[in-house]
Amino acid sequence: MSKIVLATDLGGTNLRMAAVSEAGDILFRTRSKTPATRSREEILELITELARECKNEVGSSGEIIAFGIAAPAVIDHDAGIILVAPNLPDLNGLAISEYLNRSVGCRVLLENDATAAAIGEHWKGASQGVSSSICLTMGTGVGGGLIIDGKPLRGIDGTAGEIGHICVEPFGVPCACGSNGCLEQYASATAVVRITEELIASGKQSSLTGMGGYSSHDVYNAGLAGDAVAQEVFSTVGFYLGVALGGLINVLNPEAIVIGGGASDGWDLFIDSTEAQIAKRAFHQPAQRVRIMRAKLGDDAGILGVAKLAFAD
């Protein structure tokens, strides 16, 4: 009988789940909005409900051997505990693997969502065949996952890969983590909107002036249409991204850097600025060697990553 893993990507906005084959094929997928209350009881109930839906759909087509969770949190991977989940604080301290082992009825693995995305891209995405890579996710915040010698690097406390909290501007914008000038304050979808608002408020003219509630994608579209403010915003994003990546290249000497997440849609507007800073700040040989690539798996990266972990465990 074929082996199947149930895998879920738990986000602050959406909860995605899929049944994944050992070959990395998605046999069935489902999704739902993350409960607006963000309470642990409702989140756990929804995960259990979607897991049952997946189990019913795959039926007797294979043996479900494990359940994997990719969570936007600092985690204890071995104990299956969510330590700190900034966007879902009611999950802080939750032994989620133990709970879901009882409610879903199979072995449960927990992984940080960005590390899971890095594993997914390494297995089936942009960094296949690459031994050492950095995966950067530019969404509401900025996440990161590290693959070193083919294995995920988590660190002694499970916090390795927190690229979004590299300081790129020591006296810069305050971050929710308690520091100032973190990369995610300059290279996330949230940052794109903030920087745009600041430039317009300073008196710069833009097609976005007077348009309330615009998104980072709106800023991107304006930039493609030639809006100078929008182009300046993405040039700024690229600058700070390059500062952070230049340092990481010097420290880790990776073969590849994979960039994904919703804000990476602005690739055409920020990548030249990013590469210019890498060339300026990183040692010449590793800067020339490293391949900067767009992610390929989209929303499936985290799901495939935790599935791969479960099959390999």
N, C-alpha and C positions, 0 to 999 in steps of 0.2 A: 504493500500500500504506500502511495506517495506521502511525503511529509509536507505539512502546511503550518505556517506561522501566522497568527493574527497579530497585526501591527497597527499601532495608533500614533498619530502625531497630535499631541495635546497643545493647542494654541490658546492664546487669550481671546481670540475672536472665533475660531473654528476648531472643531474636533474632527479629524479625519481618521478613518479606519479602513483596513484592507486585509484580505486573506492573500498570502503570498506563497508561491510555490518555491521549492528548493532551487529552481532555475532562475528565480527572480521575477517570475511572471505574476502579475496581479490578477487573481482569479475573480475577485469580487471586491468592490469598494463601496463605502457609504460615508456620509458626513452629516454633521449637524452643527448648528451654532453652539458655541460654548455658553452654558447657562448665564444669563445676564447677572444673576446674583453672585456668580463665581464662588458659590459655597462648595465646600468639599463634598457634602452629602449629595448635592445635585450633580456635580461633576462625576463622582463615582457611580451614581445611578445611571447617568447617561453612558459612560464607558461600558458598564455591564450590559446595558440594553443594546448598544451597537455591536458588542461582542457576540451576543446571542443571535443578532440578525445575521452576522457573518457566518457563524457556526451553522445556522439553519440553511443558509444559501449554499455553502459548500457541501453540506450533508455528508454522505458517505464516500465522497470522491477522494478523500485522503484523511490521514491522521493528523489532527492538530496537536503539535508537540510543545508549543510554547506561545506566550503572549508577550509582545514587546511594546514598550511605551517610550516615546521620545517626548521629553518634557522641557519647557523653557525655564530651566531652573538649575541651581547648583545642587548636585545630587551626591548621595553616597551610593555609588554603583553597586558595590558588593552587598550592602545591606538592603538595597531597594527603597531607600528613604529620600524623599524630597526635602532638602535642607532649607533652601530659600528660593521661592518662586516670586520674583518681583511683580509680575503681572497677575499672579493668582495667589495672593498672600495667604488665603485661607488653607492652602495646601502645605504651608510651611510646617516641617516636622512630621509629615504624614508618611507612615510606612505603607506606601501604596502597593508595593509588590505583595506584601503579606495579605493585604485586604483583597486584592484582585485574584490572588491565588485561590482564595476561598470562594469568591463570587463567580469567577469565570471557570475555575476548575482545572487549571493547568499551570505549569511553571511560568513565572513572570520575570522579565528582565526590564530594568530601567536604565535609560541613557539620556544625557543632555541632548537637546534637540539639534544643536549645531554640530556636536560630535557625531550624532546619528547621520546628519546630512553629509558630513565628510566621509563617513563609512559608506553611505549609499553612493555617492559620486565615485568613490574609489572602486566600488563593486561593479556598478552598472552605468556610470556616468562619465563625466569629462576626464577624470583622473585615473581611469582604468590603465593598468600596466605601469603606473607610477609608484615608486617605492615611498617617497616622502612628499607630502603635499600639505598645503594650508587651504582650508575651505572657509570662506567668509560669506556670511549671510547678511544682506542689507535689507532689513525690513523696518518695522516700527522702531527697533533698536538695531544693534550690530552684534551678531554672534560669530563665533569662530570654532573650528574644529581642526585638530592636528593629527595627521597620519605620519608616523615616523617608522621607517623600516617596515612598512606594511601594517602597522598596528596603531590603534588610537592611543594618543598620549593624553592621560587624564590628570596626572599629577598626584602627589601624595594626599591632597585634600579634595581632589576631584574638580579643581577650578582651572586646570590648564586649558588654554584656548580662549580665554575671555578677552578676545581681541578688541571688542567694543569698549573695553575699559583701559586700554592703553592711553596714557595721557599724551595728547598731541598739542596742547595749549595750556601750560601750567596755571595761568591765571584766567582761564577761559570760562565758558558757560558751566554752571553747577550741574552735576549729574545726580540722578537718583541714588547712585551707589554711595554717595557721600563725598566723592572727589570733585575736581573741576577739570574741564577741558578734555573729557574722555572722547575717544573717536566717535562713539555713537551720537554725540552731541553735534557732530559735524558731517557725518556720512550716512545717516539713516533717512528714511522717508520723513520722519518727524523733523529732522534737521533741515531737510530741503525746504519744507514749508516755513520753518522759523526764519531761516536765512533770507528767504524771499520776502517775507513780511518786513524784516529789518531793513532790507535794501529799499523797498518801496516807501517805508516810513521815513527813510533818510532823504526822500525827494526824488529818487530815480524813477524815470518813467517806464512803465511796462504795460503790456496788453492785459496783465492781470490786475492792474490798479482798479480798485473798486469792486473787484469780483470776490465776494465773500465765500469762505468755505472751500477754497481750492485744495486739491491734493497734490502730492509729489508728482503724480502722473500728469496733472494739468500743467505743472511747471515744466515737465519734460516736453510735452507737446508744444508749449510756448517757445521753448528753446529750439526745437526742430524748425519752428516757423520763423526763427530769426530774432526772437525777443532777446535783447542784450542783457537784461536783468536775469532772465532764466539761464542764459548761457554762463553768466558770471557765477550764479549759484552752483551749477554743476562743475565749473572749473574749481571752485572753492572745495567742493566735495572731493574732487579728484586730488587736489593738493594735499588735504589732510589724510586721505586714504594712502597716498604715496609716501607720506612721512611715516605712517605706521608700518606699511609693508616694507619699506626700505630697511627699517630696523629689524623686522622679523626675518628678512632675507639674510641679513648679517648674522643673526643669532642661529637660525635653523638651516640655512643653505638648502631650501627645498627645491625639488625638481619642478613643481607646479604650484600655482596659486589659482584656486577656483573661486569665482565670485558669483553668488546667486542672491535670491531674495527679490522682493518686489521693487526696491529702489535701484536694483541693478539694471532695470529697464533703461535707465539713463546712461548706459554704457557708452554710447557714441558721443555723449557730451562730456564725460568725465575721464575716459580712459587715457587720452593724450596727456592730460595734466598729471594723472597718476603715474604713468610711465616716465614722465619727465622728472618727477621727484624721486622715483626709484633709481633712475640713472644718476641723479645728483647725489643721493645719500647712501646707496648701498655700494659695497665693494664691486669692482668692475666685473670680475669673472662670474660670481654668482648672480649678479644682476643681468648679465648677458645670457646666462644659462637658463634661468627660470622662465617657465612658460606661464603667461597670465591668460586664463581662459574663463569663458562664461560657463556657468553651471548648465547641465543638460537635463536634469531630472525634475526641475520645478518642485511642485508640492509633494512629489513622490520620494524625494531624497531621504527625508527622515524616516519615512515608513520602510523603505527598502533597507536603510541602514540598520534599524533595530531588528528587522527580519534576518539580515545577514548575521548579526550578532547571535541571534537565537539559534540559527542553524549551525553556527560554528562552536557554540558553547557545549 
